[in-house]
Amino acid sequence: MTITHLITHSGGFHADELLSSVILTKLYPNAELKRTRDKDWLMPSAEKIIYDVGGDFNADNQIFDHHQRPGPLREDGQPYSSFGLIWAHYGRQYLAALDIPDADIEAIFEGFDQEFVLPIDLLDNGAVDPAIAGPLSGLTLPTLFEMMKPVFDDTTPNGTDVAFLKALAIGTTFVEATIHDHAAVLRAETIVNDAINKAASSPILELPMGMPYLSALNAANADHILFMIAPRGDDWTINGIKLNDNTFDQRADLPAAWAGLTDQTLEEASGVEGAIFCHNARFIAVAKSREAILQMAEIAVTEHQKSAGV
């Protein structure tokens, strides 16, 4: 049976049904997206997918609500929102529709579920306090979607529906970008692993271009790698290796004497001809050539080892 209607609730919108709509409109682009609480529309049928409304969760009947008691739970007891339910049922199909290679679908499905879907589920169910984001709480994706709803005195006809569609386009961009980022990490793994093997015991990792590398480094237990170098356009860069994705702390910083310097002043401070720039936070520097960036990397390694007493 062809899906002709995607049904979610009318009125104010939240991240869970909005992001569910991202998945479903990709899979069923010819279906009408209808926002309603009309009971006739909320009666399950083979040509409808009903989500975040309807008072039931029954995948066989294509109804995915989570507001009923008891609400649906993940295997670990954490609550689902409609987004989690839709992702669990349709996420793999969605990844295939984005041309993710079959071999990568399961890893990306799980990674996206934990990093993107689960936080939406928890927030929508009140299982996590938005204040956990601290000063960034007002900039989280659910909050930004909330801000797209019409203000109280906006009398535009169907204004909420219009705002929903605008938010849907933005949500689509974020979801697809996140998925493609996960896919890029997997594509980079082989390249990074080859570079780790080539580096052997060297603390300097050389990559053929900028790419995600931290997860591969950690998976390979390559703790001896202190800096990464790679070409960037006509220049070369050196990067410190973050301890993890949730911190700016690094295994080793670039030399303090280079911080914030550019061009001739950096050349004089480093003794490297062709040095162009070093960030004040000492996590990246730029040079004109591979030879120059290698010199900077070797100096940085030596200074770190001295300060560490190695």
N, C-alpha and C positions, 0 to 999 in steps of 0.2 A: 504494500500500500504506500502511495506517495504521501510524504508529509506536506500538508498544505498550510498549516498554521503552527506558529510558535507562540504559546500563550503564557504571559506572565501578568503580574498584577498592575493595575493602574495606580495613579497617585504618585507620591514621592518614591524615589528609587534609591537603591543602595548598590554597593559594589558587587554583591553576590549574584543578583539576577542580571545585572548589567554585564558582568564577565561571563555568566552562563550564556547570555545572548551572543557574545563574541564567538563562542564555540559553535553554537547552533546555527547562526546565520552563515558561517563558513560552510558548514556541512549541508545546509538546506537553503541555498541562496534564493530559491524561487518561492519559498514559503513566506506567508505574510506574518510579520511580527505584530501581535495584537496584545495591547495592555488593557486588561479588563478584570473586573470582579463579578461579572455577570455569570450566574450559576449555570446557565445553559452552555456557555463557552467552557466552563470548568468541568464539564462532564467528559471523562476520558473517552477517546475513540482512536482508532488506528491512524487517522490522518493528523492527529495533534500530538505535540509535545507540550506538556504543562509543567511549569517550574516556578518555584518560590511562591506558590499559591495552590489552593485546592485541598489542603489538609490531609495529604497522604503521600507516602513514598512507595511507589510500586513500579519498578523499572519495566516489568512486563506490560503494564498499562500506560507506560510513558508519562508518568506523573512523578514529579521530583520536588516535593515540598519538605520542609524541615521544621515547620512551626507547630506541628501537632505534638501531643504528649503520649508516649515518650517520643522524642525526636530520634532520628537515625544517628548512629554512632559509628565511628571507625573501629577497626579491630582493637586499637589500643585504648578505646573508650573516649576519645576526643570527638566533639560534636561536628557533624557535617552542616554546612549551609547548602543552599541550592547549587552553588558553584562546585563544591566538593562532590556532590552527587552527580552533577552533569559531567564533571571531569572524569570521575570514576567510570562512568558508563560510556562516554563518547570521546574521552581524551585521546585514546590511541587512534581512533578514526580521524580525529582532528589533526594529529601529527602526520598521519599518512597524507591527508589533504594538503599539508604544507610541504610535501615532498621530502619529509625526513626519511633517510634510508631505513629500511626495515630493521637492520642490525642495531640501529641506535634508538629505536622507538621506545623500548622498555626503559632504558636508562634515562632518557629525557622525560618520559612520562612520570617516573618516580621522582626525579630531581625537581621538576616543575611543581609536582604535587606538594612536596615538602617545603619548597622555598617560596612559592607564590600562592598556591591554592590554600594550603593549611592556614596561613596567617589570616586570609580572608574569612575562612570558616570560623576560626576562633574569635575574631573581632566581631563578626556578625552575631554570634551567639553570646556575646558578653563573657567569653571564657578568658579573654585577655584584656587588660586595661590599655586603651590607646596611649596613656601617659608613659607606657614603657618606652616609647620612642623619644621621651624627653623633649627637648626644644624643637625636635623635628616632627612632633606629633601632628602639627598642623599641615605638614607637607606630605603625609602618607597618601597613597593612592586612594583609599576609601574616602578620606577627608576631602581630597581634591574633587572627587566625583560628587560628593555632597554639595560642594560649593557651586556646582554647575546647575543645580536646581534653581528654578525661578525664585526671585525674592518675593517677599510676602505681598507686595503691592503691584506685582507684575500681572496685568490682566490680559496678556496675550492669549487668544484662543488656543487651546491645546498646548499651552506653553510647556507643560511638564513633558509631554510626549516629544515635542521638538527638542527640548533639552536632553532627553534620554538618547535620542538619535545622535546628537552631537557628542555626548559622552561615550556612546557606543563606538564611534569612529576613533576616539582617543584610546579607549580601552583596547580596541583591536590593535592599534599601533604598539601599545605596551606589551600585550600578550605575544604578538608575533615577534617583536624584537627580543623578548626574553627567551622564547623558544629558539630563535636563530642563534642567540648567544650560547645557549646550552649546546646546540649542534656544533658551533664553532670550536668550543672547548674539546669536544670529542674528536673533531677533525685534526686539531692541533696536537693531540696526544702522541701520535706516531712521530711527528716531526720533532717534538720536544724530547721524546725518549731517545731518538737517534742522536740528538745534540748532547744529551746527558752522557750517552755512551762515548761519544767523541771527546767530550771534555775529560772523561776519566777522573783523575784525582784533582784536576784543576778547579779552583774556586770560581772560575769565570765561565759562564755558559754563553755560547754564541749561537744566535738564532738567525735564520735567513731573512726574517721580517718580524715586525711586531705581531704578537699573537698571545692568547692566553696560555700561561705556562705554569702558574703556581700549583694547580691541582696535580699536574703531572709530576712536578718536582716533589711534592709531598708524597704522592703515591709511590714514587721511586726511592723514597727515603734518601734523597740526594741532599742531605743536610750540609754538606761541605760547600755547596754552591753559595757564593756570597753576592755575586753581581751577574746581571744579564746584559749582554750587548747585542745590538741589532741595527741594521741600516734603517733609516727613515728618510725617504726621498733622497736628496743629495748628501745628507748628513748621517751621522751615526749617534746612537744614544747608549747610555749606560744607566741601568736601573738597579736600585737596591731590591732585595727580595723580602717582601712583607712576611711577617711571622704567620699571618693568616688573612683571610679576606675581611675580617672585622676589625682590623687595627692598622694604624700607620707605622707601628713599630717594625723595624727591619732586623734582619740577621746582622747587617753591617751598614753603617751610614757612610756616605761619601765624606771626604775630609772636611773638617770644620772651616779650614782656611779658604775653602772654595765657595762657601755658602753665599749665594746671591750675586756672585761675580759674573761678568760677561767679557767676552772678547779679550782685549789686551790685558786687562787687569787679571782675568782668569788665567791667561797664558803665563803671566808673570808669577802668579801665586802657585800654579801647578807645575810650571816648568815644561808644559806641553804646548808645542806650537800647533795651532789649529783648534785649541779649546775655545768653545763658543759661549757656553752657558752652564751654570749650575744653579739649581733651584735652592732657594733659601732653606728649605726643609731637608735638603741633602738626600733626596731620593731619586733624582734624575739629573743627568748632565748630558751635554751635547758637544760633539766635536765634528770637524770637517771631514775626517777620514777614518777608515778602520784602524790605521796605524796609530792615529792620535787617540782614539777611544780605548784601544788596547793599552796604551801607555797610561792613560788615566785609570783604567781598571787595575792595572798592576800596582800603581801607586796607592790606590784606595785599599787594595788587599794588604799591602805591606803596612800601611798606617793602622789598619784595623788590627792586624796581628800584633803589632807593637803595643797598641793600647790594651789588647786583651792578654798580653803577656805570653803570646804563643811563640 
